[in-house]
Amino acid sequence: MRTFLMIALLTASTATLAAGPQTEDLQSVIEAQQQQIDLLLKQLDETREVVLELKEQVDANSQVASEANEKAEILADSMETQSASPYTTTDKQFAGYTRAGQSYFGGYGELHVNMLENQANGEDFNEIDFHRFVLYFAHDFNERTRFMSELEIEHALSGDGQPGEVELEQAYVEYDWATNQSLRAGVFLIPVGILNETHEPPTFYGVERNPVEKNIIPTTWWEAGLQAHGGFADAWRYDAAIHSGLYTTADDNYTVRAGRQKVAKAKFDSGAATGRIRWLGVPGLELSASIQYQDDITQETDPTAGSAWLYTGHVSWRHKAFGLRALYAGWSLDGEGPEAIGADRQNGWYIEPSWRFNDKWGVFARYNRWDNKAGNSDDTEYSQWDIGVNYWLHPNVVFKLDYQDQDAPDGKKELDGWNLGVGYQF
């Protein structure tokens, strides 16, 4: 550019000399031309700066767009992970699914193969079991009122002397009394922990459900009553329920899992109340805490026992390929009876990091520690390592393989070995 300008000016100067100007006139022409050159160079520099600024803005906008796309993908992954099915997700009214006047169904199931060895005596424990076959039936009466139910067959075969059971886990009517606010009445899953409400096989790692939520919460746990559910301030969700309670006795060492009545002619001398708060303010992240109170966990059958409190807290986080779940749950039982055998404090926790390579493959590791204080002994605590892989043939069909290494109290089964499973939901 500068060379072109100099050639043009020299040509103009030559033409001017040819016209025969005086020397002083020539000097004036040269100075005027130098001023024009300086002005053109300044304009060229300013143009270059504008171009650089525009390039920076384009790069910045591209970065913003990339980050926005990344956040959108994380949000989509989070929504997919947190949705157990069209009917069991606790945030279904926020997803806007209502099909007035329609009936519909869904379900899930899982087949397990356990190849374990009891380290206490060397006994093999090899078993294949269609652990769960579940069907959902639901109906939308209108845009604000719906019914949902869940019917389950456990262990494939039920009846006298058979290992399985037929269970009604959910059967409730739900009414949206305001935007993002609803009421449920009937039989529903208690809003505690991670797996109690969302436990379909494609939504979690490991063939078996983790032993902390199984033995301490105790998943799967449902009761009958009235539940309020809703959201506020965009990122917050809440649940508040009054419902039937557990019924555990000294014969069961006051263990909470043995106290599930499953709303089958359940004793109702003592009810319970549960509250939960969740925060979903960051895509892929859920923070949750819950509390439950029951004034008599023995349903007024044991004067040496009394009220019970349950406290839980968990984090569930997924960021790109990395996932993390961690949970604590603890019971506090009042009364001389539970205290005498150490069952007044029953608690457990686990932490589970995972890595999702793509939409097909994922690996995990989990450390679990729990104590039901079963039996009058100082050694009642269990711990267990799990490590394994999930393969999603389809987002709703999964194959699983994991290895467990358990450390059990003296005299108890200590099961180490392999688990293999396949599960689905629809």
C-alpha positions as CSV (number, residue, x, y, z in Angstrom):
1,M,0.0,0.0,0.0
2,R,2.7,2.5,1.0
3,T,4.8,1.6,-2.2
4,F,1.7,2.3,-4.3
5,L,1.2,5.7,-2.7
6,M,4.9,6.7,-3.2
7,I,4.8,5.7,-6.9
8,A,1.6,7.7,-7.4
9,L,3.0,10.8,-5.7
10,L,6.3,10.6,-7.6
11,T,4.4,10.4,-10.9
12,A,2.3,13.5,-9.8
13,S,5.6,15.3,-8.9
14,T,7.1,14.5,-12.3
15,A,4.1,15.8,-14.0
16,T,4.2,19.0,-12.0
17,L,7.9,19.6,-12.8
18,A,7.2,19.1,-16.4
19,A,4.8,22.0,-16.2
20,G,7.7,24.2,-15.1
21,P,6.8,25.4,-11.5
22,Q,9.3,27.4,-9.6
23,T,11.5,25.8,-6.9
24,E,9.5,27.3,-4.0
25,D,6.3,26.1,-5.6
26,L,7.8,22.6,-5.9
27,Q,8.7,22.6,-2.2
28,S,5.1,23.6,-1.3
29,V,3.8,20.7,-3.5
30,I,6.1,18.2,-1.8
31,E,5.1,19.3,1.7
32,A,1.4,19.1,0.8
33,Q,1.9,15.6,-0.6
34,Q,3.8,14.6,2.5
35,Q,0.8,15.7,4.6
36,Q,-1.5,13.6,2.4
37,I,0.8,10.6,2.9
38,D,0.8,11.0,6.7
39,L,-3.0,11.3,6.7
40,L,-3.4,8.2,4.6
41,L,-1.0,6.2,6.8
42,K,-2.9,7.3,9.9
43,Q,-6.2,6.2,8.3
44,L,-4.6,2.9,7.4
45,D,-3.5,2.3,11.0
46,E,-7.0,3.2,12.3
47,T,-8.6,0.8,9.8
48,R,-6.2,-2.0,10.9
49,E,-7.2,-1.4,14.6
50,V,-10.9,-1.6,13.7
51,V,-10.3,-4.9,11.9
52,L,-8.5,-6.3,14.9
53,E,-11.2,-5.2,17.3
54,L,-13.9,-6.8,15.1
55,K,-11.8,-10.0,15.0
56,E,-11.6,-10.1,18.8
57,Q,-15.4,-9.6,19.0
58,V,-16.0,-12.4,16.6
59,D,-13.7,-14.7,18.6
60,A,-15.4,-13.7,21.9
61,N,-18.8,-14.3,20.4
62,S,-17.6,-17.7,19.2
63,Q,-16.4,-18.5,22.7
64,V,-19.7,-17.4,24.3
65,A,-21.6,-19.5,21.8
66,S,-19.4,-22.5,22.5
67,E,-19.9,-22.1,26.3
68,A,-23.7,-21.8,25.7
69,N,-23.7,-25.0,23.7
70,E,-21.7,-26.7,26.4
71,K,-24.1,-25.6,29.1
72,A,-27.1,-26.7,27.0
73,E,-25.5,-30.1,26.6
74,I,-24.9,-30.4,30.3
75,L,-28.4,-29.3,31.1
76,A,-29.8,-31.9,28.7
77,D,-27.6,-34.6,30.2
78,S,-28.7,-33.6,33.7
79,M,-32.4,-33.7,32.7
80,E,-31.9,-37.1,31.1
81,T,-30.1,-38.4,34.2
82,Q,-32.6,-37.1,36.7
83,S,-35.6,-38.4,34.8
84,A,-36.3,-41.9,35.9
85,S,-39.3,-42.3,33.5
86,P,-42.1,-40.1,32.3
87,Y,-44.1,-41.0,35.4
88,T,-41.7,-41.3,38.3
89,T,-39.6,-38.1,38.0
90,T,-40.5,-35.8,40.9
91,D,-40.2,-32.8,38.6
92,K,-42.6,-34.0,35.9
93,Q,-45.0,-31.0,36.3
94,F,-42.0,-28.6,35.6
95,A,-41.3,-30.5,32.4
96,G,-44.8,-29.7,31.2
97,Y,-46.0,-33.2,30.4
98,T,-49.8,-33.4,30.6
99,R,-52.0,-35.2,28.3
100,A,-55.5,-34.5,29.3
101,G,-57.9,-37.4,29.0
102,Q,-55.2,-40.0,28.1
103,S,-54.1,-43.2,29.8
104,Y,-50.6,-44.5,29.3
105,F,-48.2,-47.0,30.8
106,G,-44.5,-47.7,31.2
107,G,-42.2,-49.9,33.3
108,Y,-38.8,-51.2,34.0
109,G,-37.1,-54.5,35.0
110,E,-33.7,-56.0,35.8
111,L,-32.1,-59.4,35.6
112,H,-29.2,-60.1,38.0
113,V,-26.5,-62.7,38.1
114,N,-24.6,-62.9,41.4
115,M,-21.4,-65.0,41.7
116,L,-20.2,-64.4,45.2
117,E,-18.2,-66.2,47.9
118,N,-18.7,-65.9,51.6
119,Q,-15.3,-65.1,53.0
120,A,-16.3,-66.2,56.5
121,N,-16.7,-69.9,55.5
122,G,-15.8,-70.2,51.8
123,E,-19.4,-71.0,50.8
124,D,-20.4,-70.0,47.2
125,F,-23.4,-67.9,46.6
126,N,-24.2,-68.2,42.9
127,E,-27.7,-67.1,41.8
128,I,-29.6,-65.8,38.8
129,D,-32.7,-63.8,39.5
130,F,-35.2,-61.7,37.6
131,H,-35.1,-59.3,40.5
132,R,-37.9,-56.8,39.5
133,F,-40.6,-56.6,36.9
134,V,-42.5,-53.3,37.2
135,L,-45.4,-51.7,35.3
136,Y,-46.6,-48.1,35.5
137,F,-50.2,-47.2,34.8
138,A,-51.3,-43.6,34.7
139,H,-54.1,-41.4,33.5
140,D,-54.6,-37.7,33.1
141,F,-58.1,-36.6,34.0
142,N,-57.4,-33.1,32.8
143,E,-54.4,-30.7,32.6
144,R,-54.3,-30.4,36.4
145,T,-55.4,-33.8,37.8
146,R,-53.8,-37.1,37.2
147,F,-53.4,-40.6,38.6
148,M,-50.2,-42.7,38.8
149,S,-49.6,-46.3,39.9
150,E,-46.7,-48.7,40.0
151,L,-47.2,-52.5,40.3
152,E,-44.1,-54.7,40.9
153,I,-43.3,-58.4,40.9
154,E,-40.1,-59.2,42.8
155,H,-38.1,-62.4,42.1
156,A,-40.3,-63.5,39.3
157,L,-42.5,-65.9,41.3
158,S,-44.8,-65.1,44.3
159,G,-47.0,-67.2,46.5
160,D,-46.8,-69.4,49.6
161,G,-43.3,-70.7,50.0
162,Q,-42.0,-68.7,47.0
163,P,-39.3,-66.1,47.1
164,G,-41.2,-63.3,45.3
165,E,-43.8,-60.7,46.1
166,V,-46.5,-58.7,44.3
167,E,-46.3,-55.1,45.5
168,L,-48.2,-51.9,44.9
169,E,-45.4,-49.3,45.3
170,Q,-47.4,-46.3,44.1
171,A,-51.0,-45.4,43.7
172,Y,-51.9,-41.7,44.1
173,V,-53.9,-38.9,42.7
174,E,-52.0,-35.7,42.0
175,Y,-53.6,-32.2,41.6
176,D,-51.8,-29.1,40.4
177,W,-53.4,-26.4,42.6
178,A,-51.1,-23.6,41.3
179,T,-48.2,-23.1,38.9
180,N,-45.4,-25.4,40.0
181,Q,-47.4,-26.5,43.1
182,S,-49.1,-29.9,43.5
183,L,-50.7,-32.2,46.0
184,R,-50.6,-36.0,46.1
185,A,-52.9,-38.3,48.0
186,G,-52.5,-42.1,48.2
187,V,-49.5,-44.4,48.2
188,F,-46.2,-42.7,47.2
189,L,-42.4,-43.1,47.5
190,I,-40.9,-41.2,50.4
191,P,-38.9,-38.2,49.3
192,V,-35.5,-39.2,50.8
193,G,-32.1,-40.1,49.3
194,I,-31.2,-40.5,45.6
195,L,-32.5,-43.9,44.7
196,N,-35.8,-44.1,46.6
197,E,-37.7,-42.2,43.9
198,T,-35.4,-42.7,41.0
199,H,-34.2,-46.3,40.8
200,E,-34.7,-47.5,37.3
201,P,-31.6,-49.5,36.1
202,P,-30.4,-47.2,33.4
203,T,-30.2,-44.3,35.9
204,F,-27.5,-45.6,38.2
205,Y,-24.3,-47.5,38.3
206,G,-23.9,-51.0,39.7
207,V,-26.0,-54.2,39.3
208,E,-27.4,-54.0,42.9
209,R,-28.6,-50.8,44.5
210,N,-26.0,-49.4,46.9
211,P,-26.2,-51.0,50.4
212,V,-26.3,-47.7,52.3
213,E,-29.6,-46.5,50.8
214,K,-30.9,-50.1,50.9
215,N,-30.2,-50.7,54.6
216,I,-30.4,-47.3,56.2
217,I,-33.0,-45.2,54.3
218,P,-34.4,-48.0,53.5
219,T,-34.9,-48.0,49.7
220,T,-37.4,-48.9,48.2
221,W,-39.7,-47.3,50.8
222,W,-43.3,-46.2,50.3
223,E,-46.1,-45.0,52.6
224,A,-49.6,-43.8,52.4
225,G,-50.6,-40.2,53.1
226,L,-50.7,-36.7,51.7
227,Q,-47.7,-35.0,50.0
228,A,-47.2,-31.4,48.9
229,H,-44.6,-30.8,46.1
230,G,-43.4,-27.8,44.3
231,G,-40.8,-25.2,43.4
232,F,-39.9,-21.6,44.0
233,A,-37.2,-19.1,43.0
234,D,-36.4,-21.0,39.9
235,A,-33.8,-23.4,41.4
236,W,-35.5,-24.6,44.5
237,R,-37.8,-27.6,45.0
238,Y,-39.5,-28.8,48.1
239,D,-41.5,-31.8,49.4
240,A,-43.6,-32.0,52.6
241,A,-45.5,-35.1,53.5
242,I,-47.6,-36.6,56.4
243,H,-47.9,-40.4,56.1
244,S,-48.0,-43.8,57.7
245,G,-44.8,-44.9,59.5
246,L,-42.5,-47.8,60.2
247,Y,-43.1,-50.6,62.6
248,T,-40.0,-52.2,64.0
249,T,-39.5,-54.2,67.2
250,A,-36.8,-55.6,69.5
251,D,-37.2,-58.9,67.7
252,D,-35.9,-57.1,64.6
253,N,-33.1,-55.4,66.7
254,Y,-35.0,-52.1,65.8
255,T,-33.6,-52.2,62.3
256,V,-35.4,-49.7,60.1
257,R,-35.5,-51.9,57.0
258,A,-37.5,-54.5,58.9
259,G,-40.0,-51.9,59.8
260,R,-41.4,-51.2,56.3
261,Q,-45.1,-52.1,56.4
262,K,-45.7,-51.5,52.7
263,V,-49.2,-50.2,53.4
264,A,-50.5,-53.7,53.7
265,K,-53.0,-53.6,56.7
266,A,-50.3,-51.4,58.3
267,K,-50.5,-50.5,61.9
268,F,-51.3,-46.8,62.2
269,D,-51.0,-46.0,65.9
270,S,-48.1,-43.7,65.0
271,G,-47.7,-41.7,61.8
272,A,-44.7,-39.8,60.4
273,A,-43.8,-36.6,58.6
274,T,-41.1,-36.0,56.0
275,G,-39.7,-32.8,54.6
276,R,-37.1,-32.3,51.8
277,I,-35.5,-29.3,50.1
278,R,-33.4,-29.4,46.9
279,W,-31.3,-26.9,45.0
280,L,-30.9,-27.3,41.2
281,G,-29.3,-23.9,40.4
282,V,-26.3,-25.2,38.4
283,P,-26.9,-27.5,35.4
284,G,-26.0,-31.1,36.3
285,L,-25.9,-30.4,40.0
286,E,-28.4,-31.4,42.7
287,L,-28.0,-30.6,46.4
288,S,-30.6,-32.1,48.8
289,A,-31.4,-32.5,52.5
290,S,-34.3,-34.2,54.1
291,I,-35.6,-34.9,57.6
292,Q,-38.3,-37.3,59.0
293,Y,-39.9,-37.6,62.4
294,Q,-42.1,-40.5,63.8
295,D,-43.3,-40.3,67.4
296,D,-43.2,-44.1,68.0
297,I,-41.3,-46.3,65.6
298,T,-42.8,-49.4,67.3
299,Q,-46.4,-48.3,66.8
300,E,-46.9,-48.1,70.6
301,T,-46.1,-51.8,71.1
302,D,-42.8,-51.3,73.1
303,P,-42.7,-48.9,76.1
304,T,-38.9,-49.1,76.1
305,A,-38.8,-47.4,72.6
306,G,-40.1,-44.2,71.3
307,S,-39.6,-41.5,68.6
308,A,-37.3,-41.7,65.7
309,W,-35.5,-39.1,63.5
310,L,-34.0,-39.6,60.1
311,Y,-31.5,-37.1,58.6
312,T,-30.2,-37.4,55.0
313,G,-28.1,-35.2,52.7
314,H,-26.7,-35.8,49.3
315,V,-25.0,-34.3,46.3
316,S,-25.4,-35.6,42.7
317,W,-23.2,-33.8,40.1
318,R,-22.4,-34.4,36.5
319,H,-19.9,-32.2,34.6
320,K,-19.2,-33.3,31.1
321,A,-17.8,-36.9,31.4
322,F,-17.3,-36.7,35.2
323,G,-20.0,-37.7,37.6
324,L,-20.2,-37.8,41.4
325,R,-22.7,-39.0,43.9
326,A,-22.3,-38.8,47.7
327,L,-24.8,-39.4,50.4
328,Y,-25.2,-39.6,54.2
329,A,-28.2,-41.0,56.1
330,G,-28.6,-41.4,59.8
331,W,-31.3,-42.5,62.3
332,S,-31.7,-41.5,65.9
333,L,-34.0,-43.7,67.9
334,D,-35.1,-42.7,71.4
335,G,-35.8,-45.1,74.3
336,E,-34.0,-47.5,76.6
337,G,-34.7,-50.5,74.3
338,P,-32.8,-49.3,71.2
339,E,-30.1,-47.8,73.4
340,A,-29.5,-51.0,75.3
341,I,-28.4,-52.9,72.1
342,G,-26.8,-49.9,70.4
343,A,-29.6,-49.5,67.8
344,D,-30.3,-45.9,68.8
345,R,-27.8,-44.8,66.2
346,Q,-28.0,-46.3,62.7
347,N,-26.2,-44.6,59.9
348,G,-24.2,-44.9,56.7
349,W,-22.6,-43.0,53.9
350,Y,-21.1,-43.6,50.4
351,I,-19.2,-41.7,47.7
352,E,-19.3,-42.7,44.1
353,P,-17.2,-41.0,41.3
354,S,-17.8,-42.1,37.7
355,W,-16.6,-41.4,34.2
356,R,-18.8,-41.5,31.1
357,F,-16.6,-42.0,28.0
358,N,-19.5,-41.5,25.5
359,D,-23.2,-42.3,25.3
360,K,-22.4,-46.0,25.5
361,W,-19.7,-46.6,28.1
362,G,-19.2,-45.5,31.7
363,V,-17.2,-46.7,34.7
364,F,-17.6,-46.1,38.4
365,A,-16.1,-46.8,41.8
366,R,-18.0,-46.6,45.1
367,Y,-17.1,-46.9,48.8
368,N,-19.9,-47.7,51.2
369,R,-20.0,-47.8,55.0
370,W,-23.1,-48.5,57.1
371,D,-24.1,-49.8,60.5
372,N,-27.6,-51.0,61.5
373,K,-26.4,-51.9,65.0
374,A,-28.0,-55.3,64.5
375,G,-27.3,-57.3,67.7
376,N,-25.8,-56.5,71.0
377,S,-22.2,-56.3,69.8
378,D,-19.5,-53.7,69.4
379,D,-18.7,-55.0,65.9
380,T,-21.7,-54.3,63.7
381,E,-20.3,-52.1,61.0
382,Y,-20.0,-53.1,57.3
383,S,-17.9,-51.6,54.5
384,Q,-17.8,-52.4,50.8
385,W,-16.0,-51.4,47.7
386,D,-17.7,-51.6,44.3
387,I,-16.0,-51.1,40.9
388,G,-17.6,-51.7,37.5
389,V,-18.8,-50.7,34.1
390,N,-22.1,-49.9,32.5
391,Y,-22.8,-50.3,28.8
392,W,-25.9,-48.5,27.4
393,L,-27.1,-50.4,24.4
394,H,-29.8,-47.7,24.2
395,P,-30.4,-44.8,26.6
396,N,-33.1,-46.9,28.2
397,V,-31.3,-50.3,28.0
398,V,-28.2,-51.1,30.0
399,F,-25.8,-54.0,30.7
400,K,-23.8,-53.9,33.9
401,L,-20.8,-55.7,35.4
402,D,-19.1,-55.0,38.7
403,Y,-17.0,-56.5,41.4
404,Q,-17.7,-56.1,45.1
405,D,-15.3,-56.5,48.1
406,Q,-17.0,-56.5,51.4
407,D,-15.8,-56.3,55.0
408,A,-18.4,-57.6,57.4
409,P,-18.5,-58.0,61.2
410,D,-17.3,-61.2,62.8
411,G,-19.7,-64.1,62.3
412,K,-21.6,-62.3,59.5
413,K,-21.7,-63.1,55.8
414,E,-18.9,-61.4,54.0
415,L,-19.7,-61.6,50.3
416,D,-17.0,-60.9,47.7
417,G,-17.3,-61.5,43.9
418,W,-18.9,-60.5,40.6
419,N,-22.3,-59.2,39.7
420,L,-23.7,-59.1,36.2
421,G,-27.0,-57.5,35.1
422,V,-29.3,-56.2,32.4
423,G,-32.0,-53.6,32.9
424,Y,-34.4,-51.5,31.0
425,Q,-37.1,-48.8,31.3
426,F,-39.7,-47.4,29.0
